Amino acid sequence: MSPVRQLTKRFLPSSTRATLLLAPALVLLASCSGLKFVPEGERLYTGSKVTIKPPADEKTVNNQSALQTELVSVLGPKPNSSILGLRPKLYFWQMGVGKSKGLGKFFADKFGEPPIYLSQAKPAAVRDLITNRLHNNGFFNGTTSYEVKKQEKTAEIDYTALPGKVYRFTEVTFPQGDSLVRAAIRATQGESLVKVGDAYNLATLTNERVRIDAALKERGYYYFAPDYIVFKVDSTLDHKATVDVRLKPSAPPKAVRPYWLDQVKLNTSYVLTDTTMRNPMLFRGYQYFPDEEMFKAQAITRATFLYPDSVFRRHRRDQTLSRLMSLGTFRFVEIRFKPAAAGDTTVTVPADAVPGSNRSVGLRNRLDAEVLMTQLKKKSLRAEVQLTSKTNGFTGPALKVTFRNRSALRGAEQLLINAIASTETQTGGGNGALGLTSFEYGINAQLLIPRLVTPDLPLLDVKLPNSDFQPRTSVAVGVRSVTRASYFSQNFFNVNYGYTWKTKVTNEQEIRPIDITYVQFTPSQTFTDILNTPEKSFLKSAFQQQFILASSYRYTYNQQSLEQRRQQIYFSGQIEGSGNLAQGIATSIGTPKGPSGGNTILGQEYSQYLKLDLEVREYYRISADPASGNRIVGRLLAGIGNPYGNSKVLPYPKQYGIGGPNSVRAFAARGIGPGVYQAQTADQKANQFYDQVGDIRLEGNLEYRQDLFPYVKGALFVDAGNIWLVNPDPGRKGGEFKSSSFLNQLAVGAGAGIRIDVQFFVIRFDLAFPIQAPYGTPTKLNDDGTRSPDKAPRLNLAIGYPF
């Protein structure tokens, strides 16, 4: 003990010593509170609140929650931020006062903020704003008062809003008269947002003008604008308001005329410096530039919904832009409209329509449309070095080379050829399993055709004339070689054919009538000995029957593109079947049996199964700010695969695993399940990556994500799940699904994570702690064959978010 401390302890009483110890802390708190630096005659402004007081005979006012939010939004200025009464940003600001450089200036600029004083608040102006918002919401008799509450060094302002009774719409009338534009406005009345009985709301009237404008844009009124609609509101009656929707008298003549399209020009090679005049190619009424060397005219007109001699409709313009851009062949697409070069046309009644007459009944106003498309390069070659992170826990570097031809057959068909080579290791295993180093290389080709190549269907118009999204037909072939070090190698051969289409921005459907996979399996002697053991009969069948003749259908509903929504839902459901047609053929012609006793096609045993997968996610943003990353995210996964007929087990690639960085993160990938099964011997432990798969999966995840710093986000999470078998397996006792006990067999883990998110690339570190294993307390197998508790945390390194 130092001499100073010895003297202090000897001669000062304990209360005095405590005071001396607390003094520096109190000085620090005073500094961090920011009050020390408030100049004489000023008070630190600490904020405002607004209280709504309903009339005496009402408990609440109309739509009070939304009104409260709107009134709070006009409060100002924004006070200094504080944490538990402390304002460290003010302290940092004071460090830089009067300094042009140095450490104090750096801290002030980086972490500080200037103080907000009461003198900077304008309560009278805020009061008037609150009263204005009351009037905008139909409280025409509303008033507002305020009170400044002063403390020694601080002050706050309390506002009280007295709305009174709300005014409601009692009558809504639309423009009368025989003019085309007035009749068009009147025709939209059935969809009006202004309804009798609703409270007056300025925002509703503003939105009504936008709605009417949008409706007229679909009827040819190209030059119309929302400002040409005005409302005459009469609120002289007792808390009643009548609304007269009127056409603005000063609306220009061209705004009140419907327009038809005359010439539609399609320029597929537009550049800003292009001033060359060329003769167009005429195709189905379109003027097509420059020629069909790059794109056949038919391919572009399929994605064009502006038709010569048709009424201008805004949604057809937007649909054309969306369809052309989604072809993936153009960098930019622009559509320009201008008065028709040929002028307006006279509309006449045909002679046979009115006998003995051929009279003019008016003019048809015309527009020319010019669709300008700037091409991307037709061919490209790209090489990428990637860090792959798979759902089975394998992570490692990969080299991918992609060749792309954006119009392989001159119909905007995209040809993609990918070559990939990688080496991967199952990260975070820690279970002593063998064969967890993987080498992979392969090549695949995919042709994306921008239409549904199929005959007309009874329930679906294959042209999707009302969709903004380009449908696609996909044809793909590929070969891939995977080697699990010291265990086996597999050569995958795949051919598939399918369709993908969207009718709305939120939904997508995919049908794959043909999805054929053949796996050439070559085991090492070590793995052959394992497969030949009696308890591995299921695994032997799973690896042998890998001739998969599948078909599938997938439906996806995804609201994540609707960024303004605080709550976003994602749903994906897929059903897949294999082997039914092959079974019918094999049974009818009597094909020979394979090594495991199953029927064969072309000398190969084929798989027969039915598989259903469901995934539901919910993203709830806590903040009203769409740019905020603070949200609660939940996910539920459920899947079942039922082998039957020619198969006793699912093909190995189709079986479920659980655990790892994108699943139950407290356990290694394929480190738990099925059911309560666990490795009991060293050999079982070495092979558990291949054993711990199943036919049924149930998994749930809940995660809270929080913005921490720019590009850095944090997370707290809890995961639960397991896999089970449809049929009992003697080699994996306790793995069969039982409805009476499956909930007690869920593995549970929780933890926290850090994510480095630079938008185009996310690196994720999740530290997870096991809470419960399917069989109870998490344990590990020791070298002597005994088991001991194991609640050590698991660090997961991954690329991208888990969901």
N, C-alpha and C positions, 0 to 999 in steps of 0.2 A: 504494500500500500504506500502511495506517495506521501511525503511529509505534509503537503497541503491537505490531503484528505484526512490524515491522522489528526491534524489540528482542528479541522472542521468538525469531525466527529466528536472530539474531546470537549471543545468549548461551546459549541452551538447546540441548543435543544433540537429535538427531532422535528418539531413543527417548523422551526426556522429553516432547518436543512431542507425540508420538503418545499418550503416557499422558494428557496434559492434554486432548487432543482426545477420547479414548475415555471419560474420566471422566463427562462429562455423559450420554453415551449409556448407560453402565452404570447410572448413577443412575436414568435414565428407565426402563430395562429392569427394574430392581429394583422401581420403583414400579408398573409395569404388571403385573409378576408377582403382585402382591398380597402378597408375603411381608413387605414392609417394615412392613405394618400389623398383622401377627399379634402379639397381646399376649403377654406373658411367661407361660409355663406352658401355652400353647395351641399347637395345630398345625392347619394348614389341612388339611381333609379333601379328598383328591384323588380318591376313588372306591373302588370295590370290584370284585372279580372272583370268579367262582365256578368251580371246577374239579370235574368229575365224574370219579371214579376207579372204573372197572368192577371187578367181582370178578376175581381172578387168572386164572380159567379162561375169561374172556370178553374180547373185544377192545372191545366197546361194550355199552352197556345198551340195553334196549328203547326204540325211538323217541327216541334220544339228542338229536337236533337240536331236536325240539319240547320235550323236557324241559329242555334248556339254556335255551331262550327263556323258559320258564315260571319257572325258578329266577332268572334275571337280572331278571325283572320285579318280584321282591320285594326286590331290593337297595335300600338307602336309607341316608341321605338322598341326594338328587341333588346331586353336587358342583358347585362353581362352574364355569361354562363357561370354556374356555380355547382359545386359538389359538396353536399352536407354543410352548406353555409360558407364554404371556402371558395375563393375566386383566384386560383393560382395564375390564370392568364393576366389578371391585373398586376400581380406581383412581377411577372416577367416583363410586362409592358413598362413598368416603372424602372426596370433595370436599364432600359434604353432611352429614357427621357433625357434630352439634351445631348445625346451622343450620335455621332455620324458614322462611327465604326467601332470595332472592338467586340468582345464577347457579349457585353450587355446589349448592344445593338442587335447582334445575331439572335440572342434569345428573345428579344422583343419582337423581331420580325417573324421568327419561326414559331414561337409559342404564345406570344402575348396578344392582347386586344385592348384598344383604347377604352377608358371608362365612359359609361353612359350616365349622365347626370339628369336630375329632375328638370333642369332648365332646358334640356333638349326635347323633352316631351311636350306635345301640343294637345292637351286634353280637350280643348274646345273644338279643334279640328277633328279629333277622333270621335267626340260626341256627335258631331254632325254626320260623320260617316256612318256611325251606328244607326242614327235616325234614318239616313238615306236607305240603308239596307232593310230597315223595318218597312219603309214605304215600298221598296222593290218586292217585298214578300206579301204585300196586301194589307199591311197594318198602316193605313193612311193616317190614322189619328195617333200614331206612336210618338212617344217622346223619350228623351234620354237625359239623365243627369249624371254628375260625377262628383267624387269626393277624393281629395288628396290626403292620404294618411302619412304623416311625417313622424319619423323617429329622429334620434339625435344625429345620425349620419346617413340614414337611408329614407326612402319614401316610395310609396306605391300608390297607384291610382285605381279606385274601384268605380266601375260604371254600372248604372242601373237602367235597364231598358224597360219601359212601360208600353207594351205593344198595343194594348186595347184589343178590340174585336177585329177579326180579319174580315176583309171584303171578299165576297165570292162571286164567281161568274153566274149570272142569271139568264143571259141571252148571248148567243154568238151568231152573227150573220156574215155571210160571204158575199162577194161582189155579185150584183145583179146586172143584167144586160145580155145582149145577144152576141157580143164580140167573142171571137175565138178564145182569146186569152182569159177573159172573165169566165167563160164556160169551162175552160180547162182548170182554173183555180177552184171554181165551184165543185168540179168533179172530184176534188181531193178532200172534200169536207168530211167524208166518212172516216178518214185516218187522222183527223185533226187532233193536236195535242191539247187544244183549248176546249175544255168540256164544261158544260153547265153543272154547277155544284162544286167545282174545284175552287180552291183559293186562288186569288189573283197572284201571279208570280211573273216578274219581268223576264226571268230566264226562260220561262215557258213560252212567252210571246216571241222572244228572240229565236228559240229553237223552232217555233212554228214557222217563222219566215224561212229558215233554212230548209225545213221540210217541204214547204210549198215550192221553193226554188228547185229542190232535187226532183220533185214530181214533174215540174214543167220541163226540166232538162231531159226527162224521158219521153216528152211529147214534142220535141223538136225545138224548144225555145232556147237556142244556143246562147243568145246574148242576154238572157234574163239574169237578174241578180237579186239576192235577198233584200237589198235596199229598196227595191221597187214595190215592196209590200209595206203598208203602213196600217196601224191599228188606231181606231178612234175609241177611246175608253170613256164611258160615262159612269162616274162614281158618285153622282149627286144624291142617289137614293141611299137609304139607311143600310150601310154595310153590304151594298149590292153593286155589282159592276156589270155593265153591258159592253160587249166588244163588237165593233164593226170592222171586219177585215176589208181593206180597200186596196185598189191598185193605185199606185202613186201617179198623180196626173202628169208629172214631169218625166215619166218613163219614156225613153227614146223610142221612136217607131220600130227600129229593128229589134228591140227587146220584146215587143209584144207580138212578134210574128213567128210562127213555126217554120223551121227550115228542113229541107230535104237535101240529101247528098246527091251530087251530080257525078263528078269524076272522082275516083279513088285511085291514087297513085301509090305504088309500092316500090320503094327504092331500097334494095338490099345491100348496096355498097356506098352508102352516103358518108362523105367526109366534109368537114367544114370548108375546106378549100376547093371543093368540087363545084365548078361553075360550068362544066361541059354540058351542052345541050345534046341529048341523044334521043333517038326515036324509040318509043316504048314498044314492048311486046304486049299485045292484047290477049288477055286470058280471062274468060268468063266475066267480061265486063270491066275488069281491072286493067289499068295501065301499069305494066310490070317492067322495072329497070334492074340491071342493064340487060341481062340475058340469063340463061339457065346453066351456065358453066359451073357455078357454085351451088345454087339451089334451084331445084325445079319449082316452077311457079305454083304448082299444086300444093307443095309442102308449105309455102308461105300463106297461101289463101286459106288453107285449113285452119290456120291460127289467126285469121283476120275476120272480125265480126262487124266491120263497117262495109255495108253493101251498097253498090251504086243504085241510085233511084230508090232509096229508103229513107224514112224519117230519121233525123239525127237523134240518137239516144246516148246519154252520157255513159251508161253502164256498158254499152257496146264498145265505146272508146276505151274505157278502163280495162275491159275484158281483153281487147286486142293488145294493149300494152302488156298486160300480165302474161298472156299466152306467148307472145313473141319473145319476151325476156326469158320465160321459163324454158324456151328451146335450148338455152345454153350456148347459142352460137353468136349472140350479139352483145357488144359492150354497152351500147346505148340504143334506145328506141324512143323516137319523138314523133308526135302526131300534130300536124298543123292544119288549121282550118282557115279558109278565106272565102270571100264571096266568089261564086262560080264564075269562071272566065267566060262561059257561054251565056251568063246572065240568068235571070229568073225565067220560068216558063209559064205559059198560059194553060190553065186547066180547063178543058171543055167537056161537056156532057156528050158521050158518044151518040151518033145518030140513031142507033137502034134502042138507046135507053129512053129517049123521049121522041116519039114519032114526029117527023116533020121538023125537027129542030137540030141545030148544031151550035148552040150558043155558048159563049164564054161565061164561066162562073167565077173567075178570079185568077190570081197569080200564085204560083208555087215558088216560094223563095228557095234559092239553091246555095249550097256550099260545096267547095272542092276540098277534099281531104288528101293530105300528103303524108304517108307513113315513111319516116326516114330511119333506116336501120344502119348502125355502124358495126361492122363485123369484128369479132375476135379473130385471132390467127386460126386458120383452119387446122393446122397440125402443131402439136407441141410435145416436147419431151421433158420430163421432170424427174429429178432424182431427190430422194429424201432420206435422211438418216433419222430414224425414229427411236423412241423409247417406248416399247409396247408394254401394256399392262392388261392382262386378260382376267376374265372372271374366275378362272381356275387357279389364280395366284401366280401364274408364270409371268415373269418380267424380264426384259432384256433388250439389247439393241437390235435394230433391224434396218436393213437397206431396202428401200422400195423405189423402183423405177417405173414410171407410168408414161405410156404413149397414148395420146388422144388425137383422134380425128373427128372434128366437129360436124362434118357432113360427108360421111363415108360413102353414101350412096346417092348424094345430091338431094337428099330429102330431109336434111337436118338430123340425120341419124348420128348418134355419137358412138364411136368405137373406142373402147378403152381396153388397153392391154397392159396388165400389171405383172411385173416380176418382183419377187420378194425373197429375201434371205435373212434369217434371224437365228440368234442363239438366245435361249431363255432358261431361267432357273426359277423354281418356285420359291418366292421370297417369303421370309417369316415362317418357314415351315417348322423348324425346330423339333421335328418329330422323328428324325432319323430315317425317313422313308428313302427308298431307293428309286432310281430312274427319274429323278426330278430335274435333270438337265436335259434340255430339248434343243434339237437342231432342226430347222425347218427351211425349206426352199420350195418355190413353186411358181407357176405362171398361169394366168387366167385371162380370158377375153370376154368382154361383154358388149353387146350391141343394144343400144337404147333407141327404140323407134318411137317418135313423138305422136303416136296414135294407138288406138286399140286395134290390133290386127286380128279381127274376128268377125264372123258374120253378124248380121243384126240380131239382137237379143230381145226377147219379149218384154223384159222388165227393165231394160237399160238401153238408152240411146247411146250407142258407142261413140258418137261424135261429141257427147256432153256439151250441148250448145249453150247451156246456162252456167257452166263452170268457168271460173277464172284461171283454172290450173290445167296445164297440159297433161293429158293422160299419156302413159307410156307402156310399150310392150318391151319386155326384156328377154334377150336370148343370151345365155352364158354357158361357157365351157371352161373347165380348169383342171389342172393336175397339181398336186401338192404332196411333198414328201416330208414326213415327220419322223425323227429318230429320237427315242428316249434312251439315253446313254445306258448301255449294258443290258437293256431289257428287250426292246423290240423296235422295229421300223414299220411304218405304214405309208402306203402310197394311196392317196385319195384321188379318185376320178369322178368329176361331177359335171352333169348337164342339167340345166333347168330352163324353163320357159314360163313366163308369167306376165301379169298385167298389174299396173298400179295406177290409181286415179283418185282424185279429190273432187268433191262437190262443194266443199266449203273450206275455209282456211283452217278450221279446227279438226276436220276429219280426213282420214285416208284409208283406202281399202286396197288390199293386195290379194290376188289369187295366183297361185302357182299350180296349175294342173299337172305339170311335169317337173319333178325334182328328183333326179336319179343320182344316187351316190354309190359307188363301188369302192371298197377299201381292200387293198392287197396287204395282208398282214403277215409279217415275217418276224417271229419271236426268236430271241436268243435261247440258248439251252437252259439258262437260268430261269427265264420266264416260262419256258415250256414245262420245266419240272414243276413250277408253281401251278400252272394251269391244269396239270395232270393229277394234282392232289384232289381227293374226293370233295373237300370243302370248297374247292374253287370251281365246281362245275358250272355255277352261274356265270362266273367271269369268263370261262372258256366259251360258253354259248354266246355271250355278249360280244366277244371278239371275233368269233367265227361267222356269225350271221350279220354281216355288214354290207349286204347288197340291199340297198334301200330304194324302193320304188314309191316315192311319197308324192302326195298332193296336199296343199294347205291353203287356208284362208285366214287372213289377218285383218282386224279392224282396229284403227287407232283414233282416239279422240284426244286432242291436245290443245289446251288453252294457253300454253306458254307464250305463244306469239301475241296474245292480247295483253300487252305490257301494262296497260292502265288498270287491269283488274288486280285487286289485292288478293283475291282467292283464285287460284288456278288449279284446274283438275286435269290429270292425265290418266287415260285408260287405254290399255292394249289387251286385246284378246285374240288368241290364235288357236285354231284347231287343225290338226295334222293327222293324216292317215296314211298307212303304207301297206302294200301287199295284197289288198283285196282283189284287184283285177288279176294279179299274178296267181293268186290262190285259185281263182275260178278257172284260169287257163290250165294251171298245173293239174288240177283235179279232173278236168274234162279230158285232157289228153294223156293223163297218167305218166307224168315225168318221173324219172328215177329219184330215189331218196338220197339226201346228202349225208355227210359224216355224223351229224347229230340226229339223224332220223327225220329231218324236215324235207318238204317238197323243194324242188329246184326249178330254176328257169335258166336256160343256157348253161347248165351244169353248176350253178351257184345257188346255195340256199339263200332265200330272201327273208327279210324281216316283215312281220305283220303286227301292227299295233295301231292304237288310236291314242292321240296325245292332245291334251287341252292345257293351255297356259293363260293365266290372267295376271295382269299387273295394274294396280291402282296407285296413283300418287296424288298428293295434295300439297300445294305450295301456298302458304299464307304469309303475305308480307305484313309485318307489324306496323311499319311506317306508311303514311299516306303518300310518301314520295316514291314514284315509280323507279327512281334510280337507286333506292336503298336496297342493300343486300340483307337487311335484318329480317329474317323470316323463319317460320316453323315449317318443316317439311316432313311429311309422312309417306311411307310406302308399304304396300301389302302385296306380296307375291304368293300365288298359289298355282300349283301345277300337278297334273297327274298323267301318267302314261300307262296304258294297259296293254301288255303283250297278250296275244291270243292266237289261235289257229296254228300257224307255222312257227310261232315263237313262244318261248317260255320266259324270256327276259327281253328288255329293251336293248337295241344296239348300243354299244358302249358310248358313242358320241351323243346319243339322245338321252342318256341318264342324267339325273340331277346330282349336283354336289352342293355343299353349303360350307360357309366359312370363307375367310380371306378378306382382302381390302374392300371389296364391293358387296359384302354380305354380312354375316355375323363376325365383326372384326376382332372380337376377343379370342377367336379360334382360328387355327390355320385352315387354308383352303382344303376342303375334303378332310378335315381333321375331326369331325364329329358325325354321328349317325352311321348307318340308318337306325332309327329308334334309339334304344339304349345300348346298342352294340359298342364295344370298345376293345381295342387290341389287348390281348392277354399274354401274348408271348413276343419274343424278339422278332420272330419271322412275321407275325401279324403286324407288328409295329412298322417293320421295314416295308410292308406292302399296303399300308393302310390308305395311301393315296388312291389306289385302284379299287380297294374294297369298299371304301366309304362313299358309295354312290347309291342312289335309290330311284324308285318309280314315282314317288309322291314328294312334293315340296310345299312347305308352308313357312313363310318368312315375313316378319314385320320390322320396320325401322322407323325411328322417330329422331329427328335431328333439329337442333336450334342453331341457326347460322347468324353470325354477328360481324359487321364491318369493324375492323380494328384500326387499321391504318391504310393509306392508299396501297392498293394491290395486296393487302394482307387481310385475311378473314379468319375468324375463329369459329369453332363449333363444339357443341355438347351433344352427345348422342347416346341412344340405347338401341340395341339390336336383339332380336329374338327369332328363333327358327329351328327347323330340323328337317330331315328327310326320312322317308320310310319305304318299305317294300310292299308291293301289292301281294306277292306270294311269299310264304315262309321260306327261309333259306337256312339249312342246318349249319352252314359255315358262318352265319352271322346271326347268332341267336339274339332275340329281342328286337330284331329289325323290322318286324311286320307291323303294319299300321293297325291300330285298334282304336275305335271311336271312344272307348271309355277311358283311355289313358293318354291320348296323344298330347293333350295340353300340358300334362305334367312332364312331358319329355322334351319340352322346348329348351334349347340352350339360350342363355341370356348373358349379354355383356353390355358394358357401358364405358364411356370414355370421353376424351376431348381431342380436338384436332386443330391444326393450323393449315391454312391453304394459301399458297402464293398464286394469286389469280391476276394474270395480265391479259385477260379476255381471250386471247387466242391460244393460251397455254396455261394449264393449271397443274401445279405440283402439290400433292396432298400428303400430310403427315398426320396419321390418326393413332393415338395411344389408347388402347382398349384393355379393360380389366374384365376377366371372366367372373361372373356372379353365380351362374348355375350351369352345370352340364346336363345333358339329357338323362344321365344316370344319377344325378345328385350333385355332390360337391366335386368341382373339377379336380382331377388327379392326373398324374403322369406315371408312366411305366418306368421303373428303375432298371438298372442293368442286372440286378439280382432277381428280377421277375416280380418284385413286390411293387405296390402302387403307393404313392404318397400325394398329399394335397398339392395342388398346383394352381395358385392364383396370381402368378407372375403376369405383369402386363405385357401386351404384344404391340410392337410398333409396326404400323402398316405404312409403307411408302407406295404411292400410286399416282397415276396420271389421270386428271379429270376428277369430277365429283362422283360420288358413289351412285347418285341418282338425282 
